[in-house]
């Protein structure tokens, strides 16, 4: 198993990264200059395409220490210490950053830049994987720009963003661009069956339902509660026959997202708080008295946890809206005579019934209403207000 096995449905990306890793290996071992290796990369592609997975695989290949390389083997064996520790996140010279907040600020970016300026501690390259480069604030982007313009020797930046436009122009112009595409449902189903041991029938169903989004497909295949939440979302179009039904459906959707955020908070916040209290010298137990001068640090943590809860609720709502848009896309496909292209086959009867009772232009307006709700949430509109406006628009068609 090589490091590229998890990069699903991206043969062109794997070929380019493998060639660059080979050139990088030559740079370290013999000082050769490889034209296919550069110090900054930008991975773009739609959600679920595997941007971060490809970046982590490349980071592992750069740290590969397999003895087979001396015999002509390609870097990225997947078994040596360099590959293994880079993939599981414990390599001393691979820093992977994924924010659970709404943005990445200047302070965090300066910490990354300081890290990037150091020489590799024991590995072959100092690698910084920034999985959410699209969440950099303008100030943070300006801080990062200097490091990308004038990188330290043997430092590599791997930035991930949904599209080229999501990265600051000054940064993307200094990166080598790699564009990933959505993998086919068949490729995703194959990986779920082969790597995760998922039943082939279930793997095919979730791969088709998520339209090639491998992380969502894996979650649906392994989490029954996630499948139940998705089923509830797909029943929403049948529950908006009157204004009262619209408002109830909106409230339930927002409440489900809030409950999901609360569950995540209960799992993480208490542990974080107790660890910080112990680090600051508080007595054991949640009731221990805090030393003087630590109130500000505790407040910063509480603010961070609040922002994370907001991000979790927004992400959960966005996922539900994506499923809802997929439902109306299926309705439109049936109306246009493409029944075989239905993704949500588990609710095919409801899709065909709605398709018969409405017109294609109504389906298009409903898809636009869902997309408008997603945009409203991005602009920090109150979730309940945005979802209520959407359900009323769905009813009106």
JOSULSUL-V960704 format. One record per residue. N is the residue number from 1. PHI is phi in whole degrees, -180 to 180 (* if undefined). OMEGA is omega as a letter, one per 20 degrees, with the letter a starting at -180 (none if undefined). D_FIRST is the distance of its C-alpha to the first C-alpha in Angstrom with 2 decimals. Layout:
n={N,N}
phi={PHI,PHI}
omega={OMEGA,OMEGA}
d_first={D_FIRST,D_FIRST}
//
This chain:
n={1,2,3,4,5,6,7,8,9,10,11,12,13,14,15,16,17,18,19,20,21,22,23,24,25,26,27,28,29,30,31,32,33,34,35,36,37,38,39,40,41,42,43,44,45,46,47,48,49,50,51,52,53,54,55,56,57,58,59,60,61,62,63,64,65,66,67,68,69,70,71,72,73,74,75,76,77,78,79,80,81,82,83,84,85,86,87,88,89,90,91,92,93,94,95,96,97,98,99,100,101,102,103,104,105,106,107,108,109,110,111,112,113,114,115,116,117,118,119,120,121,122,123,124,125,126,127,128,129,130,131,132,133,134,135,136,137,138,139,140,141,142,143,144,145,146,147,148,149,150,151,152,153,154,155,156,157,158,159,160,161,162,163,164,165,166,167,168,169,170,171,172,173,174,175,176,177,178,179,180,181,182,183,184,185,186,187,188,189,190,191,192,193,194,195,196,197,198,199,200,201,202,203,204,205,206,207,208,209,210,211,212,213,214,215,216,217,218,219,220,221,222,223,224,225,226,227,228,229,230,231,232,233,234,235,236,237,238,239,240,241,242,243,244,245,246,247,248,249,250,251,252,253,254,255,256,257,258,259,260,261,262,263,264,265,266,267,268,269,270,271,272,273,274,275,276,277,278,279,280,281,282,283,284,285,286,287,288,289,290,291,292,293,294,295,296,297,298,299,300,301,302,303,304,305,306,307,308,309,310,311,312,313,314,315,316,317,318,319,320,321,322,323,324,325,326,327,328,329,330,331,332,333,334,335,336,337,338,339,340,341,342,343,344,345,346,347,348,349,350,351,352,353,354,355,356,357,358,359,360,361,362,363,364,365,366,367,368,369,370,371,372,373,374,375,376,377,378,379,380,381,382,383,384,385,386,387,388,389,390,391,392,393,394,395,396,397}
phi={*,-90,-68,-88,-63,-86,-86,-88,66,-131,-61,-68,-69,-60,-62,-69,-69,-64,-65,-66,-64,-65,-65,-64,-64,-67,-61,-73,-82,-131,79,-67,-104,-101,-72,-91,-107,-141,-90,-143,-129,-123,-96,-124,159,-66,-55,91,-72,98,-58,-66,-62,-64,-64,-66,-64,-64,-59,-65,-63,-66,-98,-62,-122,-61,-65,-65,-62,-68,-102,99,-71,-82,-62,104,-65,90,-114,-69,-62,-63,-65,-62,-68,-67,-71,-91,89,-115,-71,-66,-111,-126,-107,-108,-118,-137,-84,-105,-108,-77,-156,-110,-93,-65,-60,-64,-68,-63,-62,-65,-63,-62,-63,-68,-78,-85,-75,-56,-72,-155,-88,-93,-140,-94,-117,-115,-103,-105,-73,-125,-62,-72,-97,-67,-71,-61,-64,-65,-63,-66,-65,-69,-56,-61,-68,-75,-68,-127,-72,-70,-57,58,-115,-128,-102,-120,-104,-124,-154,-60,-150,-61,-67,-79,-99,-60,-55,-68,-84,-65,-71,-107,-117,-83,-91,-127,-107,-95,-120,-68,-69,-70,-61,-65,-66,-65,-61,-63,-67,-62,-73,-77,-94,-108,69,-77,-54,-57,-66,-65,-61,-65,-66,-72,-65,-72,-65,-90,54,90,-84,-68,-67,-68,-63,-64,-65,-63,-71,-108,-126,-65,-63,-65,-66,-68,-64,-67,-62,-65,-64,-71,-86,-57,-60,-87,-113,-114,-73,-139,-64,-60,-64,-60,-68,-66,-63,-64,-62,-66,-65,-68,-63,-64,-66,-64,-66,-63,-64,-65,-62,-62,-63,-64,-75,-108,-62,-62,-65,-61,-63,-66,-65,-68,-60,-66,-65,-87,95,-73,-67,-60,96,-69,-93,-63,-76,-85,-63,-67,85,-107,-61,-65,-66,-65,-66,-61,-65,-62,-65,-64,-66,-66,-65,-65,-63,-62,-64,-63,-63,-66,-65,-65,-63,-63,-64,-63,-67,-63,-63,-67,-63,-64,-62,-70,-63,-64,-59,-64,-61,-65,-63,-96,83,-119,-58,-70,-95,-65,-89,-93,-66,-70,-121,-61,-63,-64,-64,-67,-65,-68,-62,-74,-93,-141,-110,-56,-66,-69,-62,-63,-64,-69,-62,-63,-66,-66,-64,-65,-65,-61,-66,-63,-65,-64,-91,68,-67,-54,-54,-64,-62,-66,-73,-62,-61,-67,-64,-67,-68,-64,-65,-69,69}
omega={r,a,a,a,a,r,a,r,a,a,a,r,r,a,a,a,r,r,r,r,r,r,r,r,r,r,a,a,a,r,r,r,a,a,a,r,r,a,a,a,r,r,r,r,a,r,r,a,r,a,a,r,r,r,r,r,r,r,r,r,r,a,a,r,a,r,r,r,r,a,r,r,a,r,r,a,a,a,a,a,a,r,a,a,r,a,a,r,a,a,a,a,r,r,r,a,r,a,r,r,a,a,r,a,a,a,a,a,r,r,r,a,r,r,a,a,a,r,r,a,a,a,a,a,r,a,r,r,r,a,a,a,r,a,r,r,a,r,r,r,r,r,a,a,a,a,r,r,a,a,r,r,r,r,a,r,r,a,a,r,a,a,r,a,a,r,r,a,a,r,a,r,a,a,r,a,r,a,r,r,r,r,r,r,r,r,r,r,r,a,r,r,a,a,a,r,a,r,a,a,r,r,r,a,a,r,r,a,a,r,r,r,a,a,r,r,r,r,r,a,a,a,a,r,r,r,r,r,r,r,r,r,a,r,a,a,r,a,a,a,r,a,r,r,r,a,r,r,r,a,a,r,r,r,r,r,r,r,r,r,r,r,r,a,a,a,a,a,a,r,r,a,a,r,r,r,r,r,a,r,r,r,a,r,a,a,a,a,a,r,r,r,a,a,a,r,r,r,r,r,r,r,r,r,r,r,r,r,r,r,a,r,a,r,r,r,a,r,r,a,r,r,a,r,r,r,a,r,r,r,r,r,r,a,a,r,a,a,a,a,r,r,a,a,a,r,a,a,r,r,a,r,r,r,r,a,a,a,a,a,r,r,r,r,r,r,r,r,r,r,r,r,r,r,r,r,r,r,r,r,r,a,a,r,a,a,r,r,r,a,r,r,r,r,a,a,none}
d_first={0.00,3.80,6.78,8.06,6.51,9.44,11.89,13.49,16.03,16.42,15.79,18.71,17.58,14.10,16.08,18.63,16.50,14.44,17.90,19.34,16.75,17.61,21.25,20.91,19.55,22.62,24.85,23.94,23.98,26.93,28.57,28.01,28.50,25.85,27.23,23.95,23.49,25.82,26.58,26.57,24.47,25.38,22.87,24.91,24.53,25.87,25.00,21.74,20.33,17.78,19.58,18.67,14.98,14.96,17.13,15.05,11.92,14.49,15.97,12.86,12.56,16.30,16.05,13.45,15.31,13.17,15.90,14.21,15.63,19.04,18.30,17.38,13.63,12.66,12.32,9.34,7.04,5.98,7.65,11.17,13.97,14.37,11.02,11.12,14.81,14.76,12.46,14.65,17.78,19.25,19.01,22.64,22.43,20.60,23.07,22.01,25.14,25.56,29.16,30.55,33.91,35.57,35.33,34.25,37.40,38.71,38.44,34.71,34.12,36.26,34.18,31.06,33.02,34.15,30.63,29.59,32.56,31.36,29.61,26.11,26.71,24.20,21.33,21.40,22.33,24.06,22.16,23.90,22.15,25.04,23.80,27.38,29.11,31.34,32.91,34.31,38.08,40.11,41.01,37.44,36.46,39.25,38.06,34.55,36.02,37.40,34.10,32.37,35.35,35.50,32.15,31.98,30.43,26.63,26.51,24.39,25.22,22.78,25.04,24.30,27.09,27.74,29.70,31.19,34.50,33.17,32.74,35.91,37.10,37.54,33.94,32.23,34.34,32.73,29.08,26.88,26.31,23.13,23.92,21.44,22.61,22.48,19.72,21.23,21.82,20.11,16.78,17.17,18.23,15.28,12.84,15.38,15.62,12.07,10.68,14.14,16.00,18.81,21.48,21.17,24.75,24.42,21.18,23.05,26.10,24.68,22.59,25.85,27.94,26.02,25.85,22.22,22.12,18.78,19.86,23.17,21.78,19.58,22.71,24.96,22.82,22.69,26.11,29.20,31.48,29.75,30.33,33.94,34.51,33.25,35.51,38.42,37.86,37.87,41.19,42.81,44.22,46.20,47.79,49.42,52.49,54.88,55.01,54.76,51.58,50.10,50.92,49.66,46.34,45.94,46.81,44.37,41.51,42.31,42.85,39.47,37.81,40.01,39.12,35.40,36.09,38.26,35.60,33.14,36.04,36.97,33.51,33.19,36.71,38.30,35.62,35.77,39.55,39.86,37.47,39.51,42.76,41.70,40.65,44.08,45.88,46.93,47.87,45.44,45.45,45.77,49.51,49.42,51.57,49.92,51.16,53.34,51.82,48.50,49.48,48.12,44.64,44.63,45.90,43.11,40.55,42.47,42.52,38.78,38.22,40.65,38.88,35.55,37.26,38.64,35.25,33.74,36.71,36.48,32.76,33.43,36.37,34.49,31.82,34.70,36.39,33.31,33.30,37.04,36.82,34.35,36.96,39.70,37.48,37.16,40.94,41.47,39.19,41.28,44.48,43.41,42.60,38.78,38.29,35.00,33.43,34.04,31.09,32.77,33.47,34.28,37.43,38.22,41.78,42.64,41.22,43.36,46.40,46.21,45.63,48.82,50.81,49.99,49.79,46.91,48.59,48.60,44.86,44.36,46.63,44.73,41.40,43.22,44.56,41.11,39.92,43.16,42.49,39.10,40.86,43.61,41.22,39.73,43.35,43.81,46.14,46.75,44.11,46.73,48.94,46.17,44.93,48.54,49.29,46.26,47.21,50.78,49.60,47.43,50.53,52.69,50.25}
//
